[in-house]
Amino acid sequence: MLTLLIYTWFGLVLGVSFLATPVKFRAPSLTRPVALDVGRTTFHAFGKVEWVLSVAVLVAAALDDRGLPALVGVGIGAVVVIVVLQAAWLIPRLDVRVAAVIEGQDPPPSHLHSIYAGAEAGKALILLAVGLWSAGTL
């Protein structure tokens, strides 16, 4: 069950963060404020899914009696920390910037989106590694 949950989460991160999000900004009829609003809505919904996945993965790991490698626990912990930091710190700050753009303002340059993309890339790599470890292929 743990490996299935991990790979499901990995696939969702790839689909939401690395496919759907960049593609919407290439749609010629979608204005930047609308694309940002769609992104904000998407990531708020995805955040809720990630909270559910975090709990499900923690429970599945706790109930797994295979003697999982310590790195599985470290990886799961790291992913959960990323989710918490995104929800508590990063997404609220990005929401302020998105709201400013939607209201017609041009906020000053920021590295917040790059930090978010880096966090998503890190999350994806950790989930892939944890999936491989939990499946016994690493």
C-alpha positions as CSV (number, residue, x, y, z in Angstrom):
1,M,0.0,0.0,0.0
2,L,2.8,2.4,0.9
3,T,4.5,2.1,-2.5
4,L,1.2,2.6,-4.3
5,L,0.5,5.8,-2.3
6,I,4.0,7.1,-2.9
7,Y,3.9,6.5,-6.6
8,T,0.4,8.0,-6.8
9,W,1.6,11.1,-5.1
10,F,4.7,11.3,-7.3
11,G,2.5,11.1,-10.4
12,L,0.2,13.9,-9.1
13,V,3.2,16.1,-8.4
14,L,4.4,15.5,-12.0
15,G,1.0,16.1,-13.5
16,V,0.0,19.2,-11.5
17,S,3.3,21.0,-11.1
18,F,5.3,20.0,-14.2
19,L,2.6,19.5,-16.8
20,A,-0.6,21.4,-16.1
21,T,0.9,24.4,-14.5
22,P,3.5,25.3,-17.2
23,V,1.1,24.5,-20.1
24,K,-1.6,26.9,-18.9
25,F,0.9,29.8,-19.2
26,R,1.4,28.9,-22.9
27,A,-2.3,29.2,-23.8
28,P,-2.5,32.3,-25.9
29,S,-6.1,33.2,-24.9
30,L,-5.4,32.9,-21.1
31,T,-4.3,36.1,-19.6
32,R,-1.6,36.1,-16.9
33,P,-4.0,37.1,-14.1
34,V,-6.5,34.4,-15.1
35,A,-3.7,31.8,-15.4
36,L,-2.4,32.8,-11.9
37,D,-5.9,32.6,-10.5
38,V,-6.4,29.1,-12.0
39,G,-3.0,28.2,-10.6
40,R,-3.8,29.5,-7.1
41,T,-7.1,27.5,-7.1
42,T,-5.3,24.4,-8.4
43,F,-2.5,24.5,-5.8
44,H,-5.0,25.1,-2.9
45,A,-6.9,22.0,-4.0
46,F,-3.7,20.1,-4.6
47,G,-2.5,21.1,-1.1
48,K,-5.6,19.5,0.4
49,V,-4.9,16.3,-1.5
50,E,-1.3,16.4,-0.3
51,W,-2.4,16.7,3.3
52,V,-4.5,13.6,2.8
53,L,-1.7,11.8,1.1
54,S,0.7,12.8,3.9
55,V,-1.5,11.2,6.5
56,A,-2.2,8.1,4.4
57,V,1.6,7.6,3.7
58,L,2.5,8.1,7.4
59,V,-0.2,5.6,8.4
60,A,0.8,3.1,5.7
61,A,4.5,3.4,6.7
62,A,3.6,2.9,10.4
63,L,1.6,-0.2,9.5
64,D,4.1,-1.7,7.1
65,D,5.7,-4.7,8.6
66,R,8.4,-5.3,6.0
67,G,11.2,-3.5,8.0
68,L,11.5,-0.5,5.7
69,P,14.9,1.1,5.3
70,A,15.5,4.1,7.6
71,L,15.8,6.2,4.4
72,V,12.1,5.6,3.7
73,G,11.2,7.3,7.0
74,V,13.6,10.1,6.4
75,G,12.3,10.6,2.9
76,I,8.6,10.6,4.0
77,G,9.5,13.0,6.8
78,A,11.2,15.3,4.3
79,V,8.2,15.3,2.0
80,V,5.8,16.1,4.8
81,V,8.1,18.9,5.9
82,I,8.0,20.4,2.4
83,V,4.2,20.2,2.4
84,V,4.0,21.9,5.8
85,L,6.4,24.7,4.7
86,Q,4.5,25.2,1.5
87,A,1.2,25.4,3.2
88,A,2.3,27.5,6.2
89,W,4.8,29.9,4.5
90,L,5.2,29.7,0.8
91,I,1.6,29.5,-0.6
92,P,0.3,32.4,1.6
93,R,3.1,34.6,0.3
94,L,2.5,33.6,-3.3
95,D,-1.3,34.2,-2.8
96,V,-0.5,37.8,-1.9
97,R,1.5,38.3,-5.1
98,V,-1.2,36.6,-7.2
99,A,-3.9,38.8,-5.6
100,A,-1.8,41.9,-6.5
101,V,-1.5,40.8,-10.1
102,I,-5.2,40.0,-10.4
103,E,-5.9,43.5,-9.0
104,G,-3.8,45.0,-11.8
105,Q,-0.6,45.7,-9.8
106,D,2.9,44.7,-10.8
107,P,4.6,43.3,-7.7
108,P,8.4,43.6,-7.5
109,P,10.5,40.7,-8.6
110,S,10.6,37.7,-6.3
111,H,12.2,34.3,-6.0
112,L,9.1,32.8,-4.4
113,H,7.9,31.0,-7.6
114,S,11.4,29.6,-8.1
115,I,11.5,28.4,-4.5
116,Y,8.1,26.7,-5.0
117,A,9.3,25.1,-8.2
118,G,12.4,23.9,-6.4
119,A,10.4,22.5,-3.6
120,E,8.2,20.6,-6.1
121,A,11.2,19.2,-7.9
122,G,12.7,18.2,-4.5
123,K,9.4,16.6,-3.5
124,A,9.2,14.7,-6.8
125,L,12.8,13.4,-6.5
126,I,12.3,12.4,-2.9
127,L,9.0,10.6,-3.7
128,L,10.6,8.7,-6.5
129,A,13.5,7.6,-4.3
130,V,11.1,6.7,-1.4
131,G,9.0,4.7,-3.9
132,L,12.0,2.8,-5.1
133,W,13.2,2.2,-1.5
134,S,9.8,1.0,-0.4
135,A,9.5,-1.3,-3.4
136,G,12.9,-2.7,-2.5
137,T,14.5,-1.7,-5.8
138,L,17.1,0.7,-4.3
